[in-house]
Amino acid sequence: MEVLFVLIPLSLGLVTFALWSFIWSVKNEQFEDLDRQGWSILFDDDSNGKAKEKEIKIEEKPPEEKY
């Protein structure tokens, strides 16, 4: 029964934080234009020249000889 004295304030604090973060995100327009990021990967524009394929070269080390 004593655990309820810890769990109830903890759960109320968690709910308060969740409500505050939701209200903050709505006020700062975090939920505006949710589809733009999803569509941007489909219509990627390479005209700026920054998106170039990078070749990764793996250098093989010779096996270490054990004496």
KENUTOR-927981 format. One line per field, with one value per residue: residue number from 1; x, z, y of N, C-alpha, C, O in turn; residue in three letters. Coordinates in Angstrom, 3 decimals. Each point is the difference from the previous one (the first is absolute). Example, Ala and Ser with C-alpha at 12.3 -4.5 7.8 and 13.67 -1.06 7.14 Angstrom:
<sites>
i: 1, 2 $
n_u: 13.190, -1.386 $
n_w: 7.800, -1.385 $
n_v: -5.690, 1.069 $
ca_u: -0.890, 0.820 $
ca_w: 0.000, 0.060 $
ca_v: 1.190, 1.190 $
c_u: 0.900, -0.770 $
c_w: 0.000, 0.730 $
c_v: 1.200, 1.090 $
o_u: 1.036, 0.509 $
o_w: 0.665, 0.169 $
o_v: -0.019, 1.108 $
aa: Ala, Ser $
</sites>
This chain:
<sites>
i: 1, 2, 3, 4, 5, 6, 7, 8, 9, 10, 11, 12, 13, 14, 15, 16, 17, 18, 19, 20, 21, 22, 23, 24, 25, 26, 27, 28, 29, 30, 31, 32, 33, 34, 35, 36, 37, 38, 39, 40, 41, 42, 43, 44, 45, 46, 47, 48, 49, 50, 51, 52, 53, 54, 55, 56, 57, 58, 59, 60, 61, 62, 63, 64, 65, 66, 67 $
n_u: 0.814, 1.550, -0.336, -1.754, 0.861, 0.405, -1.122, -0.937, 1.144, 0.531, -1.563, -0.233, 1.522, -0.359, -1.516, 0.680, 1.260, -1.090, -0.932, 1.290, 0.565, -1.614, -0.302, 1.445, -0.426, -1.506, 0.575, 0.982, -2.215, -0.282, -1.839, 1.474, -1.825, -1.972, -1.432, 0.005, -0.347, -2.172, -0.999, 0.383, -0.989, -2.131, -0.326, 1.022, 0.379, 0.180, -1.928, -0.730, -0.745, -1.825, -1.738, 1.754, -0.020, -0.754, 1.894, -1.118, 1.579, -0.364, 0.525, 0.796, -0.931, 2.062, -0.213, -1.300, 1.982, -0.753, 0.904 $
n_w: 0.000, 1.213, -0.631, 1.264, 1.978, -0.452, 0.508, 2.025, 1.914, 0.736, 1.056, 2.199, 1.320, 0.567, 1.589, 2.121, 0.884, 0.762, 2.028, 1.821, 0.549, 1.197, 2.192, 1.328, 0.416, 1.632, 2.169, 0.593, 0.298, 2.074, 0.665, 0.196, -1.285, 0.621, -1.261, 1.096, 2.198, 0.489, 0.036, 2.018, 1.449, 0.303, 1.363, 0.195, 1.366, -2.006, 0.076, 1.945, -0.880, 1.056, -1.393, 1.372, -2.054, 1.847, -0.873, 0.112, 0.706, -1.054, 1.830, -1.916, 1.880, -0.212, -1.151, 1.820, -0.314, -0.254, 1.553 $
n_v: -1.194, -1.090, -2.128, -0.612, -0.609, -2.146, -1.879, 0.023, 0.042, -2.049, -1.211, 0.447, -0.957, -2.139, -0.449, 0.237, -1.636, -1.816, 0.170, -0.258, -2.118, -1.010, 0.349, -1.096, -2.176, -0.209, 0.125, -1.924, -0.193, -0.799, 1.101, 1.650, 0.069, -0.875, 1.177, 1.952, -0.126, 0.043, 2.001, 0.868, -1.377, 0.631, 1.741, -1.983, 1.728, -0.998, 1.083, -0.835, -1.903, 0.690, 0.174, -0.129, -0.885, -0.981, 0.765, -1.923, 1.401, -1.925, 1.151, -0.872, -0.737, 0.867, -1.906, 0.157, 1.009, -2.083, 1.327 $
ca_u: -0.814, 0.873, 0.559, -0.899, 0.434, 1.062, -0.450, -1.002, 0.662, 0.850, -0.843, -0.526, 1.104, 0.201, -1.118, 0.185, 1.079, -0.483, -0.932, 0.789, 0.769, -0.938, -0.405, 1.165, 0.214, -1.056, 0.254, 1.189, -0.320, 0.713, -0.886, -0.348, 0.632, 0.587, 0.286, 1.128, 1.192, -0.228, 0.067, 1.289, 0.906, -0.408, 0.313, 1.281, 0.555, 1.463, 0.517, 0.928, 1.327, 0.495, -0.359, 0.790, 0.260, 1.335, 0.547, 0.677, 1.055, 0.396, 1.398, 0.240, 1.287, 0.566, -0.159, 1.134, 0.691, 0.293, 1.220 $
ca_w: 0.000, 0.047, -1.332, -0.690, 0.301, -0.955, -1.378, -0.425, -0.423, -1.154, -1.194, -0.271, -0.588, -1.362, -0.809, -0.130, -0.970, -1.326, -0.434, -0.277, -1.237, -1.117, -0.194, -0.535, -1.396, -0.810, -0.077, -0.823, -1.340, -0.300, -0.726, -1.289, -1.191, 0.356, -1.188, -0.777, 0.193, -0.649, -1.452, -0.428, -0.364, -1.300, -1.028, 0.390, -1.030, 0.028, -0.785, 0.754, -0.095, 1.292, 0.177, -0.897, 0.553, 0.563, -0.081, 1.218, -0.311, 1.158, -0.103, 0.639, 0.673, -0.154, 1.226, 0.893, 0.143, 1.374, 0.075 $
ca_v: 1.194, 1.165, 0.239, 0.931, 1.365, 0.308, -0.199, 0.984, 1.251, -0.269, -0.081, 1.335, 0.766, -0.482, 0.490, 1.444, 0.212, -0.377, 1.039, 1.204, -0.173, 0.041, 1.392, 0.705, -0.368, 0.608, 1.443, 0.236, -0.502, -1.231, -0.895, 0.586, -0.584, -1.288, -0.796, 0.518, -0.816, -1.290, 0.149, 0.538, -1.085, -0.521, 0.985, 0.581, 0.864, -0.037, 1.106, 0.837, -0.583, -0.492, -1.402, -0.832, -1.322, -0.131, -1.343, -0.408, -0.954, -0.788, -0.382, -1.283, -0.108, -1.345, -0.765, 0.075, -1.268, -0.361, -0.785 $
c_u: 0.859, 0.587, -0.880, 0.375, 1.141, -0.532, -1.003, 0.654, 0.907, -0.818, -0.612, 1.072, 0.257, -1.104, 0.127, 1.092, -0.457, -0.960, 0.736, 0.764, -0.915, -0.422, 1.151, 0.185, -1.079, 0.246, 1.193, -0.111, 0.806, -0.856, -0.463, 0.788, 0.724, 0.417, 1.248, 1.236, -0.146, 0.127, 1.378, 0.979, -0.357, 0.389, 1.278, 0.605, 1.516, 0.618, 0.997, 1.409, 0.546, -0.266, 0.724, 0.222, 1.442, 0.436, 0.760, 1.007, 0.420, 1.439, 0.207, 1.381, 0.534, -0.136, 1.277, 0.651, 0.319, 1.220, 0.003 $
c_w: 0.000, -1.364, -0.800, 0.273, -0.916, -1.427, -0.472, -0.339, -1.213, -1.280, -0.338, -0.604, -1.442, -0.931, -0.224, -1.024, -1.417, -0.549, -0.352, -1.309, -1.227, -0.300, -0.582, -1.480, -0.910, -0.153, -0.894, -1.381, -0.385, -0.799, -1.324, -1.097, 0.325, -1.223, -0.745, 0.145, -0.638, -1.509, -0.460, -0.389, -1.369, -1.137, 0.349, -1.167, 0.138, -0.751, 0.763, 0.042, 1.303, 0.180, -1.052, 0.671, 0.479, -0.100, 1.281, -0.373, 1.278, -0.227, 0.771, 0.621, -0.215, 1.318, 0.837, 0.155, 1.466, 0.004, 1.214 $
c_v: 1.260, 0.339, 0.963, 1.456, 0.434, -0.043, 1.047, 1.343, -0.186, -0.056, 1.352, 0.903, -0.402, 0.494, 1.504, 0.313, -0.328, 1.054, 1.282, -0.138, -0.001, 1.434, 0.819, -0.303, 0.575, 1.500, 0.330, -0.625, -1.236, -0.977, 0.575, -0.717, -1.306, -0.813, 0.437, -0.877, -1.381, 0.068, 0.461, -1.103, -0.579, 0.929, 0.733, 0.752, 0.022, 1.174, 0.858, -0.584, -0.550, -1.477, -0.830, -1.345, -0.054, -1.448, -0.289, -1.079, -0.698, -0.452, -1.297, 0.004, -1.411, -0.751, 0.074, -1.376, -0.239, -0.927, -0.873 $
o_u: -0.387, 0.393, 0.477, -0.258, 0.261, 0.316, 0.044, -0.287, 0.112, 0.412, -0.139, -0.298, 0.273, 0.276, -0.272, -0.159, 0.331, 0.059, -0.314, 0.044, 0.397, -0.025, -0.221, 0.275, 0.286, -0.173, 0.013, 1.004, 0.456, 0.527, -0.896, 1.177, 1.215, 0.848, 0.507, 0.664, 0.977, 0.526, 0.371, 0.865, 0.867, 0.310, 0.029, 0.062, 0.526, 1.182, 0.756, 0.927, 1.099, 0.719, -0.545, 0.097, 0.921, -0.722, 0.826, -0.352, 0.337, 0.311, -0.289, 0.987, -0.758, 0.047, 1.113, -0.671, 0.482, 0.051, 0.958 $
o_w: -0.572, -0.247, -0.915, -0.829, -0.149, -0.811, -1.160, -1.071, -0.835, -1.020, -1.175, -0.871, -0.846, -1.127, -1.096, -0.826, -0.936, -1.181, -1.004, -0.791, -1.063, -1.161, -0.864, -0.792, -1.150, -1.090, -0.643, -0.695, -1.137, -0.635, -0.630, 0.175, -0.163, 0.107, -0.829, -0.994, -0.487, -0.624, -1.151, -0.849, -0.693, -1.101, 0.047, -1.115, 1.004, -0.339, -0.620, 0.440, 0.017, 0.735, -1.070, 1.222, -0.686, 0.372, 0.450, -0.477, 0.999, -0.951, 1.192, -0.646, 0.014, 1.072, -0.526, 0.208, 0.699, -0.731, 0.227 $
o_v: 1.019, 1.140, 0.672, 0.873, 1.193, 0.870, 0.411, 0.534, 0.897, 0.553, 0.338, 0.817, 0.850, 0.411, 0.490, 0.898, 0.727, 0.341, 0.640, 0.942, 0.478, 0.410, 0.849, 0.902, 0.333, 0.546, 1.050, -0.160, -0.116, -0.913, -0.561, -0.317, -0.106, -0.886, -0.755, -0.293, -0.569, -0.922, -0.229, 0.215, -0.531, -0.454, 1.230, -0.518, 0.481, -0.051, 0.749, 0.680, -0.554, -0.678, -0.269, -0.111, 0.442, -0.924, 0.794, -1.079, 0.635, -0.718, -0.102, 0.351, -0.970, 0.604, -0.045, -1.011, 0.891, -0.990, -0.739 $
aa: Met, Glu, Val, Leu, Phe, Val, Leu, Ile, Pro, Leu, Ser, Leu, Gly, Leu, Val, Thr, Phe, Ala, Leu, Trp, Ser, Phe, Ile, Trp, Ser, Val, Lys, Asn, Glu, Gln, Phe, Glu, Asp, Leu, Asp, Arg, Gln, Gly, Trp, Ser, Ile, Leu, Phe, Asp, Asp, Asp, Ser, Asn, Gly, Lys, Ala, Lys, Glu, Lys, Glu, Ile, Lys, Ile, Glu, Glu, Lys, Pro, Pro, Glu, Glu, Lys, Tyr $
</sites>
